[in-house]
Amino acid sequence: MPQLSCSDIQLNFGGVRALSGVTFQVEKGEIFAIIGPNGAGKSSMLNCISGVYAPQTGKITFEDRDITTLPPAERTKMGIARSFQNIALFKGMTVIDNLMIGRHLHQHAGLLQGGLYIGPARDEEVKHRRFVEEIIEFLSLQSIRKKVVGTLPYGYQKRVELARALALEPKLLLLDEPMAGMNHEESEDMARFIVETNREKGITTIMIEHDMAVVMDISDSVCVLDFGKKIAGGTPAEVQQNPDVIKAYLGEEEI
């Protein structure tokens, strides 16, 4: 049984159809890429999965539960986390503080206990900070752990956003153009961290990305959208050879 299933998803904005009958399945533990030209509906699809948008028709199932109409907060509790195309961090806070915010779902101490920092609240704080430090080490963020996020280079900010998503302990990670705006070295680092997150932590990953070399190198499966419709799906090798994909997105020559 697939971990995530999207069936016949249709999303309209007034008279504009962003998604038209999109269907695909994501197996547990794989890296699944959604690609397509600008305006193809990639981010709209990700927003439907995360609950930002509610499709007019279709069904989204996560771990055998219908989440089509579930609000974003409930999906997060189920283990769906995401990063954003435009960085959505608290720029005036440190890296550690941003990651600790990502632990909010796992914090149970009350306001009084937390404010006084006593008893169970103190023990809980220690546990969450230990978990956050493990993520910082995993993503090689030790040197900037106490830096204010707004002062960091763009590439580091994108990595911190990935770290905050991991702080939620997700089962499914949604990445919206994680390498957008990065230089070659930064992109290589991010690709490596995505693979290590998937392989070592076993987190299923759905990724939107325009860097075709990265997509074809690290993805297990690929779904191709064009004008809101799915035009192809399969392994990277299969997608590369698909004439509709070559025409719509990859150009006239195979990559």
VOPAGU-2260 file (C-alpha; in pm, 1 decimal, decimal comma):
REM VOPAGU-2260
SITE   aa  ch    i         X         Y         Z
SITE  MET   A    0       0,0       0,0       0,0
SITE  PRO   A    1     143,7     343,3     -92,3
SITE  GLN   A    2     213,4     586,0     189,7
SITE  LEU   A    3      48,9     871,6      -2,0
SITE  SER   A    4    -211,7     848,9    -273,7
SITE  CYS   A    5    -351,2    1139,7    -476,2
SITE  SER   A    6    -648,5    1046,8    -694,6
SITE  ASP   A    7    -806,4    1263,4    -964,9
SITE  ILE   A    8    -712,5    1593,5    -797,4
SITE  GLN   A    9    -878,0    1898,7    -949,0
SITE  LEU   A   10    -808,0    2249,1    -821,3
SITE  ASN   A   11    -969,0    2562,7    -960,5
SITE  PHE   A   12    -912,8    2929,9    -886,8
SITE  GLY   A   13   -1222,4    3090,3   -1028,7
SITE  GLY   A   14   -1210,3    3013,8   -1400,3
SITE  VAL   A   15    -847,7    2903,3   -1387,6
SITE  ARG   A   16    -782,6    2529,7   -1353,3
SITE  ALA   A   17    -454,7    2477,7   -1169,4
SITE  LEU   A   18    -481,2    2098,4   -1148,9
SITE  SER   A   19    -686,5    1871,5   -1369,9
SITE  GLY   A   20    -732,1    1506,1   -1272,9
SITE  VAL   A   21    -383,6    1454,0   -1127,8
SITE  THR   A   22    -326,6    1102,8    -993,8
SITE  PHE   A   23     -11,0     948,3    -847,8
SITE  GLN   A   24     112,5     734,9    -558,7
SITE  VAL   A   25     417,3     770,5    -338,6
SITE  GLU   A   26     571,2     463,0    -178,5
SITE  LYS   A   27     707,2     472,9     173,3
SITE  GLY   A   28    1076,2     557,8     190,2
SITE  GLU   A   29    1123,9     691,9    -162,8
SITE  ILE   A   30    1228,2    1028,0    -302,9
SITE  PHE   A   31     947,5    1137,0    -531,8
SITE  ALA   A   32    1002,7    1436,8    -759,9
SITE  ILE   A   33     733,4    1655,4    -915,3
SITE  ILE   A   34     864,5    1844,5   -1215,7
SITE  GLY   A   35     725,5    2057,9   -1495,3
SITE  PRO   A   36     749,7    2402,9   -1654,6
SITE  ASN   A   37     662,9    2719,5   -1464,6
SITE  GLY   A   38     287,6    2733,1   -1407,4
SITE  ALA   A   39     246,9    2357,1   -1443,6
SITE  GLY   A   40      77,5    2323,4   -1103,5
SITE  LYS   A   41     365,3    2181,3    -899,4
SITE  SER   A   42     335,4    2409,8    -596,2
SITE  SER   A   43     -44,4    2386,4    -614,1
SITE  MET   A   44     -11,7    2008,5    -586,1
SITE  LEU   A   45     219,3    2039,8    -287,2
SITE  ASN   A   46     -23,5    2285,1    -125,6
SITE  CYS   A   47    -304,5    2035,0    -169,2
SITE  ILE   A   48     -99,5    1765,8       3,2
SITE  SER   A   49      -4,9    1994,7     292,7
SITE  GLY   A   50    -359,5    2130,9     330,0
SITE  VAL   A   51    -302,4    2490,7     222,7
SITE  TYR   A   52    -546,1    2434,8     -65,7
SITE  ALA   A   53    -852,8    2211,4     -71,1
SITE  PRO   A   54    -916,6    2053,4    -412,9
SITE  GLN   A   55   -1265,6    2079,8    -557,9
SITE  THR   A   56   -1265,3    1710,5    -648,1
SITE  GLY   A   57   -1043,0    1410,1    -585,4
SITE  LYS   A   58    -904,1    1233,0    -283,5
SITE  ILE   A   59    -574,9    1245,4     -91,2
SITE  THR   A   60    -491,6     951,6     133,4
SITE  PHE   A   61    -199,4     936,8     375,0
SITE  GLU   A   62    -123,3     609,2     548,9
SITE  ASP   A   63    -469,4     476,0     465,7
SITE  ARG   A   64    -648,1     783,8     604,3
SITE  ASP   A   65    -843,5    1030,9     393,9
SITE  ILE   A   66    -686,2    1373,5     455,7
SITE  THR   A   67    -847,2    1560,7     164,7
SITE  THR   A   68   -1033,2    1806,1     389,3
SITE  LEU   A   69    -803,4    1788,9     691,8
SITE  PRO   A   70    -656,4    2126,6     802,6
SITE  PRO   A   71    -277,2    2178,4     780,2
SITE  ALA   A   72    -221,6    2152,2    1156,5
SITE  GLU   A   73    -384,2    1809,1    1167,8
SITE  ARG   A   74    -169,6    1688,8     878,2
SITE  THR   A   75     138,9    1810,8    1061,1
SITE  LYS   A   76      35,5    1606,8    1365,4
SITE  MET   A   77      12,8    1302,6    1137,5
SITE  GLY   A   78     374,8    1354,5    1031,5
SITE  ILE   A   79     363,6    1575,0     720,0
SITE  ALA   A   80     618,0    1858,2     723,5
SITE  ARG   A   81     731,2    2097,0     452,5
SITE  SER   A   82     973,5    2365,9     350,1
SITE  PHE   A   83     878,7    2659,7     130,1
SITE  GLN   A   84     998,9    2803,0    -198,3
SITE  ASN   A   85    1029,6    3141,7     -29,0
SITE  ILE   A   86    1211,1    3101,7     302,5
SITE  ALA   A   87     965,4    3111,9     594,4
SITE  LEU   A   88    1191,9    3134,8     897,5
SITE  PHE   A   89    1185,5    3369,9    1196,8
SITE  LYS   A   90    1465,5    3594,6    1074,8
SITE  GLY   A   91    1522,5    3769,9    1409,5
SITE  MET   A   92    1574,1    3445,3    1600,9
SITE  THR   A   93    1872,9    3214,3    1622,9
SITE  VAL   A   94    1908,2    2884,3    1440,8
SITE  ILE   A   95    1849,3    2690,4    1763,5
SITE  ASP   A   96    1536,6    2890,7    1845,6
SITE  ASN   A   97    1393,6    2830,9    1497,7
SITE  LEU   A   98    1448,1    2458,1    1537,5
SITE  MET   A   99    1297,2    2456,9    1886,1
SITE  ILE   A  100     981,9    2609,6    1736,1
SITE  GLY   A  101     971,8    2304,7    1512,3
SITE  ARG   A  102     938,9    2093,5    1827,7
SITE  HIS   A  103     612,7    2261,1    1934,1
SITE  LEU   A  104     397,1    1959,1    1852,5
SITE  HIS   A  105     601,5    1745,0    2088,9
SITE  GLN   A  106     596,5    1987,9    2382,4
SITE  HIS   A  107     346,6    1907,2    2656,2
SITE  ALA   A  108     444,4    2120,6    2956,3
SITE  GLY   A  109     192,7    2388,8    3054,5
SITE  LEU   A  110     249,7    2764,2    3039,4
SITE  LEU   A  111     321,2    2797,5    3411,9
SITE  GLN   A  112     567,6    2509,4    3427,0
SITE  GLY   A  113     736,8    2625,1    3110,3
SITE  GLY   A  114     763,6    2983,8    3232,9
SITE  LEU   A  115     909,8    2881,4    3567,8
SITE  TYR   A  116    1129,2    2614,0    3405,2
SITE  ILE   A  117    1063,2    2358,9    3676,5
SITE  GLY   A  118    1002,0    1987,0    3705,5
SITE  PRO   A  119     880,7    1810,5    3389,9
SITE  ALA   A  120     911,9    2130,3    3186,9
SITE  ARG   A  121    1286,7    2142,5    3247,9
SITE  ASP   A  122    1331,2    1776,3    3160,6
SITE  GLU   A  123    1125,6    1822,3    2845,3
SITE  GLU   A  124    1332,3    2124,7    2742,2
SITE  VAL   A  125    1654,1    1927,5    2782,9
SITE  LYS   A  126    1515,8    1641,6    2573,7
SITE  HIS   A  127    1403,5    1870,8    2290,5
SITE  ARG   A  128    1731,2    2063,4    2287,1
SITE  ARG   A  129    1920,1    1734,7    2265,0
SITE  PHE   A  130    1707,6    1634,5    1966,0
SITE  VAL   A  131    1764,5    1972,9    1799,9
SITE  GLU   A  132    2140,8    1946,7    1852,2
SITE  GLU   A  133    2135,5    1608,6    1676,3
SITE  ILE   A  134    1970,5    1771,0    1371,8
SITE  ILE   A  135    2223,0    2054,8    1380,6
SITE  GLU   A  136    2506,0    1801,2    1372,0
SITE  PHE   A  137    2333,4    1594,3    1103,1
SITE  LEU   A  138    2306,0    1897,2     869,6
SITE  SER   A  139    2648,9    2039,9     963,6
SITE  LEU   A  140    2509,0    2357,2    1119,1
SITE  GLN   A  141    2728,7    2357,3    1431,3
SITE  SER   A  142    2919,9    2671,2    1337,2
SITE  ILE   A  143    2603,5    2881,3    1302,5
SITE  ARG   A  144    2382,2    2725,5    1568,6
SITE  LYS   A  145    2364,9    3048,7    1774,3
SITE  LYS   A  146    2362,5    3287,0    1478,2
SITE  VAL   A  147    2058,0    3502,3    1403,8
SITE  VAL   A  148    1896,3    3350,0    1094,1
SITE  GLY   A  149    1850,4    3682,8     914,4
SITE  THR   A  150    2228,8    3736,3     911,6
SITE  LEU   A  151    2304,6    3404,6     741,6
SITE  PRO   A  152    2382,4    3349,4     371,8
SITE  TYR   A  153    2091,7    3229,3     160,8
SITE  GLY   A  154    2220,8    2872,9     129,5
SITE  TYR   A  155    2244,4    2833,4     504,7
SITE  GLN   A  156    1892,7    2970,8     551,1
SITE  LYS   A  157    1757,0    2705,9     314,3
SITE  ARG   A  158    1939,2    2440,7     514,8
SITE  VAL   A  159    1798,3    2576,8     841,4
SITE  GLU   A  160    1449,4    2552,9     693,3
SITE  LEU   A  161    1512,9    2187,0     615,4
SITE  ALA   A  162    1637,2    2142,0     972,2
SITE  ARG   A  163    1322,8    2297,5    1116,8
SITE  ALA   A  164    1106,5    2062,3     910,3
SITE  LEU   A  165    1308,8    1767,7    1042,5
SITE  ALA   A  166    1255,7    1893,2    1397,6
SITE  LEU   A  167     890,9    1794,3    1357,2
SITE  GLU   A  168    1000,1    1428,4    1317,0
SITE  PRO   A  169     806,2    1390,5     990,2
SITE  LYS   A  170     706,9    1072,8     814,6
SITE  LEU   A  171     657,5    1265,4     489,5
SITE  LEU   A  172     873,0    1563,5     394,0
SITE  LEU   A  173     753,5    1811,6     130,0
SITE  LEU   A  174    1029,3    2024,3     -25,5
SITE  ASP   A  175     933,2    2312,0    -255,3
SITE  GLU   A  176    1238,6    2392,1    -469,9
SITE  PRO   A  177    1495,3    2326,7    -194,2
SITE  MET   A  178    1785,3    2425,3    -421,4
SITE  ALA   A  179    1633,4    2735,2    -582,9
SITE  GLY   A  180    1874,9    3028,7    -590,2
SITE  MET   A  181    2174,6    2827,7    -474,1
SITE  ASN   A  182    2515,1    2810,8    -635,4
SITE  HIS   A  183    2656,9    2479,1    -753,5
SITE  GLU   A  184    2834,4    2393,1    -428,5
SITE  GLU   A  185    2530,4    2477,8    -216,1
SITE  SER   A  186    2307,3    2270,0    -443,4
SITE  GLU   A  187    2538,6    1970,3    -413,2
SITE  ASP   A  188    2534,3    2000,2     -34,2
SITE  MET   A  189    2154,5    2024,4     -22,5
SITE  ALA   A  190    2113,2    1726,3    -255,3
SITE  ARG   A  191    2342,3    1523,2     -30,4
SITE  PHE   A  192    2146,5    1619,6     281,0
SITE  ILE   A  193    1817,0    1527,7     113,8
SITE  VAL   A  194    1950,8    1185,0      19,5
SITE  GLU   A  195    2097,2    1127,2     366,4
SITE  THR   A  196    1770,6    1235,8     529,6
SITE  ASN   A  197    1582,4     990,1     314,4
SITE  ARG   A  198    1823,0     698,5     340,8
SITE  GLU   A  199    1941,8     728,8     701,1
SITE  LYS   A  200    1621,2     850,8     863,7
SITE  GLY   A  201    1381,4     668,9     630,1
SITE  ILE   A  202    1172,7     979,6     565,3
SITE  THR   A  203     963,8     972,8     248,0
SITE  THR   A  204    1035,1    1286,5      46,3
SITE  ILE   A  205     832,3    1467,8    -219,1
SITE  MET   A  206    1039,8    1730,9    -393,5
SITE  ILE   A  207     971,3    2004,0    -646,9
SITE  GLU   A  208    1290,7    2098,4    -823,6
SITE  HIS   A  209    1395,8    2261,4   -1152,1
SITE  ASP   A  210    1751,9    2127,3   -1150,5
SITE  MET   A  211    1700,9    1827,8   -1377,3
SITE  ALA   A  212    2046,8    1686,1   -1312,6
SITE  VAL   A  213    1966,6    1665,4    -940,7
SITE  VAL   A  214    1616,3    1527,9   -1000,3
SITE  MET   A  215    1738,8    1251,6   -1227,2
SITE  ASP   A  216    2029,0    1169,0    -997,4
SITE  ILE   A  217    1856,8    1135,6    -657,9
SITE  SER   A  218    1488,6    1060,9    -731,1
SITE  ASP   A  219    1333,1     715,1    -718,8
SITE  SER   A  220    1016,6     822,2    -903,7
SITE  VAL   A  221     914,7    1127,3   -1103,4
SITE  CYS   A  222     575,7    1281,8   -1183,6
SITE  VAL   A  223     564,0    1535,2   -1466,5
SITE  LEU   A  224     296,2    1806,0   -1479,4
SITE  ASP   A  225     216,9    2040,3   -1766,0
SITE  PHE   A  226     -65,5    2296,0   -1758,7
SITE  GLY   A  227    -211,0    2125,4   -1451,1
SITE  LYS   A  228    -219,2    1777,9   -1603,7
SITE  LYS   A  229       1,4    1477,2   -1541,8
SITE  ILE   A  230     172,4    1391,9   -1869,0
SITE  ALA   A  231     416,5    1126,1   -1747,2
SITE  GLY   A  232     532,7     928,9   -1446,4
SITE  GLY   A  233     780,8     656,9   -1361,5
SITE  THR   A  234    1149,9     618,0   -1294,6
SITE  PRO   A  235    1389,1     897,4   -1393,8
SITE  ALA   A  236    1511,2     685,4   -1686,3
SITE  GLU   A  237    1156,6     629,8   -1812,1
SITE  VAL   A  238    1067,8     997,9   -1782,8
SITE  GLN   A  239    1380,9    1105,9   -1969,3
SITE  GLN   A  240    1276,7     896,1   -2269,0
SITE  ASN   A  241     913,0    1010,7   -2272,6
SITE  PRO   A  242     849,7    1219,8   -2587,0
SITE  ASP   A  243     578,6    1427,4   -2417,3
SITE  VAL   A  244     820,4    1524,7   -2142,1
SITE  ILE   A  245    1095,8    1608,1   -2387,0
SITE  LYS   A  246     857,8    1828,3   -2581,8
SITE  ALA   A  247     694,2    2000,3   -2284,3
SITE  TYR   A  248     982,1    2045,3   -2046,0
SITE  LEU   A  249    1319,2    1894,8   -2122,8
SITE  GLY   A  250    1353,8    2034,4   -2472,5
SITE  GLU   A  251    1406,5    1857,6   -2801,1
SITE  GLU   A  252    1715,9    1667,8   -2687,0
SITE  GLU   A  253    1737,6    1403,8   -2418,0
SITE  ILE   A  254    1934,7    1494,5   -2110,2
